[in-house]
Amino acid sequence: MAHLNTLRSIAAGLAFGLAAFSVHAAGNSGLPEIRTINSLQPFDTVVQQLEKSITENKMGLVAQASASKGAASKGIKIPGNAVLMVFRPDFAVRMLKASVAAGIEAPLRIYVTENADGTTSVSYRTPSVVFSPYRNSELDKLASELDPIFERIVGDAVQGR
């Protein structure tokens, strides 16, 4: 039974990873709120640079998930992808003070995908877009502080700084 549950988990992760890759490959059609920046650098390099940039911009890498690594552990090769979940405790405290319901949005995510030509794309929703549905002035203020941080994190990583 445990073996069956493991297989189901892997299948779900693979399906998610492939579906997310397909959406990205289609140019995020219908999803204008997603910013995507392309890099000529290989996937693993961009992920490492993002990790470095997150730290340099005084944010925390809360978690990281990758269907491609999960698939590789089972001998299956799919294009590289990773979701980096980013936040910081002081921002979390402020967010929850403004809206407990908004807690579902944290940590904020950066999605990295390997393209067929060996390049890499980095996609994310700005914190302003993520928190806008809550119509909360304190969340709007928080997001306005986070927007330039995420722009720097991604920009620096993609440019290899």
Phi, psi and omega per residue, in radians:
M1 nan -0.733 3.132
A2 -1.094 -0.650 3.112
H3 -1.088 -0.718 3.124
L4 -1.131 -0.726 3.106
N5 -1.117 -0.679 3.097
T6 -1.091 -0.792 3.127
L7 -1.088 -0.705 3.103
R8 -1.096 -0.735 3.138
S9 -1.109 -0.758 3.125
I10 -1.127 -0.770 3.136
A11 -1.072 -0.734 3.124
A12 -1.122 -0.743 3.123
G13 -1.112 -0.739 3.112
L14 -1.126 -0.754 3.134
A15 -1.078 -0.750 3.113
F16 -1.089 -0.838 -3.111
G17 -1.066 -0.762 3.138
L18 -1.202 -0.683 3.110
A19 -1.133 -0.778 3.133
A20 -1.111 -0.697 3.119
F21 -1.124 -0.693 3.132
S22 -1.104 -0.727 3.105
V23 -1.065 -0.792 -3.139
H24 -1.107 -0.783 -3.104
A25 -1.082 -0.483 3.121
A26 -1.423 0.088 3.077
G27 1.443 0.444 -3.139
N28 0.956 0.614 -3.126
S29 -0.866 2.217 3.122
G30 1.419 0.032 -3.112
L31 -2.170 1.141 -3.051
P32 -1.166 -0.295 -3.116
E33 -1.319 -0.116 3.108
I34 -1.609 2.191 3.058
R35 -1.613 2.318 3.109
T36 -2.227 2.241 3.107
I37 -2.114 2.281 -3.112
N38 -1.704 2.595 3.117
S39 -2.287 2.509 3.061
L40 -1.372 -0.176 -3.098
Q41 -1.339 2.688 3.123
P42 -1.190 2.750 -3.075
F43 -0.878 -0.961 -3.071
D44 -1.054 -0.651 3.117
T45 -1.114 -0.782 -3.126
V46 -1.119 -0.723 3.112
V47 -1.058 -0.803 3.126
Q48 -1.082 -0.702 3.138
Q49 -1.201 -0.613 3.061
L50 -1.111 -0.788 3.121
E51 -1.004 -0.777 3.115
K52 -1.116 -0.779 -3.108
S53 -1.150 -0.624 3.095
I54 -1.040 -0.827 3.125
T55 -1.126 -0.797 -3.110
E56 -1.112 -0.469 3.108
N57 -1.652 0.333 3.025
K58 1.004 0.640 3.033
M59 -1.989 2.986 3.137
G60 -2.014 2.426 2.999
L61 -1.484 1.721 -3.032
V62 -1.255 -0.703 -3.124
A63 -2.837 2.867 3.095
Q64 -2.515 2.387 3.122
A65 -2.270 2.533 -3.134
S66 -2.625 1.972 3.066
A67 -1.155 -0.567 -3.127
S68 -1.165 -0.644 3.079
K69 -1.216 -0.701 3.093
G70 -1.088 -0.744 3.117
A71 -1.135 -0.727 -3.132
A72 -1.067 -0.602 3.121
S73 -1.143 -0.284 3.100
K74 -1.886 0.196 3.104
G75 1.384 0.302 -3.123
I76 -1.901 2.290 -3.128
K77 -1.800 2.103 3.001
I78 -2.276 2.815 3.129
P79 -0.989 2.530 -3.126
G80 -1.025 2.420 3.020
N81 -2.701 2.565 3.100
A82 -2.639 2.522 3.014
V83 -1.977 2.077 3.094
L84 -1.772 2.172 -3.101
M85 -1.797 2.110 -2.910
V86 -2.198 2.331 3.020
F87 -2.938 -3.027 -3.120
R88 -2.636 2.476 -3.055
P89 -0.961 -0.734 -3.109
D90 -1.146 -0.628 3.062
F91 -1.185 -0.656 3.133
A92 -1.095 -0.747 3.134
V93 -1.073 -0.808 3.128
R94 -1.110 -0.726 -3.136
M95 -1.069 -0.834 -3.106
L96 -1.199 -0.551 3.066
K97 -1.135 -0.658 3.136
A98 -1.307 -0.670 -3.077
S99 -2.875 1.945 3.070
V100 -1.090 -0.662 3.140
A101 -1.042 -0.547 -3.130
A102 -1.227 -0.195 3.129
G103 -1.000 -0.429 3.113
I104 -1.145 -0.339 -3.089
E105 -1.443 -0.291 -3.097
A106 -1.754 2.511 -0.034
P107 -1.295 2.735 3.079
L108 -1.319 2.639 -2.985
R109 -2.006 2.528 2.994
I110 -2.156 2.227 -3.062
Y111 -1.938 2.201 -3.097
V112 -2.009 2.231 -3.127
T113 -2.256 2.497 3.090
E114 -1.578 2.217 -3.134
N115 -1.570 2.775 -3.087
A116 -1.021 -0.500 -3.113
D117 -1.550 0.155 3.110
G118 1.566 -0.085 3.072
T119 -1.444 3.091 -3.088
T120 -2.318 2.515 3.053
S121 -2.057 2.476 3.094
V122 -2.101 2.162 -3.086
S123 -2.174 2.511 3.068
Y124 -2.800 2.746 2.983
R125 -1.680 2.382 3.103
T126 -1.130 2.596 3.076
P127 -0.966 -0.594 3.099
S128 -1.052 -0.714 3.109
V129 -1.201 -0.747 -3.114
V130 -1.063 -0.763 -3.044
F131 -1.606 -0.148 -3.076
S132 -1.049 -0.619 -3.118
P133 -1.078 -0.317 -3.096
Y134 -1.395 -0.257 3.119
R135 0.798 1.008 -3.066
N136 -2.276 2.107 -3.049
S137 -1.096 -0.587 3.111
E138 -1.220 -0.666 3.058
L139 -1.170 -0.665 3.103
D140 -1.071 -0.708 3.117
K141 -1.142 -0.790 3.101
L142 -1.024 -0.811 -3.134
A143 -1.090 -0.642 3.141
S144 -1.163 -0.437 3.042
E145 -1.394 -0.623 -3.103
L146 -1.352 -0.563 -3.106
D147 -0.905 -0.915 -3.121
P148 -1.191 -0.476 3.092
I149 -1.147 -0.815 3.137
F150 -1.165 -0.632 3.092
E151 -1.086 -0.731 3.113
R152 -1.186 -0.750 -3.136
I153 -0.974 -0.909 -3.086
V154 -1.232 -0.802 -3.118
G155 -1.040 -0.813 3.131
D156 -1.100 -0.738 -3.109
A157 -1.158 -0.758 -3.111
V158 -1.169 -0.612 3.126
Q159 -1.460 -0.079 3.083
G160 1.328 0.470 3.125
R161 -1.424 nan nan
